[in-house]
Amino acid sequence: MNVTINFLGILSEYIGTDTVFMELLQGATYGDLLNEVSHKFGDRLPKGVWDKENCQFRAGILSIGEGRDLETKETVLKDGENITIVVHMAGG
């Protein structure tokens, strides 16, 4: 299965591009995706953004799938899903 990841804002600078295409096994979960992100980009992401030990984005980084937030590693991804990863910003 294939997914597209869109890294917005400063995240695209860390990754080196704003769009990444990943091929995952059929039935892959958000946790599987995070493992691939760690493998390919973990060393590029600063400590304030990426938790290397737990292989996940830190609080304040939102992962949004098609019509849903990807909050748990057990969430099954959809083939062809577009995923946006963005730094959550408060306004006022």
C-alpha angles and dihedrals in degrees: 000000000000131000132182120220120201113198110199131203120343090356091071089055091054092047094042095234138045098228129047126181116209132188113211134174116275109272093025118167133219086259090058089051091050089052090055091047089051092049095048104030110010094107091054095054118086123236092254091060105033130043102209094185094056096030096233144105116267125246111290095043112103124205111198124188126186104309095339144070115245099227105149130050089228093065108120114229125224123238108258093015119160112220124193121201116194141161109253110235128192120217136193 
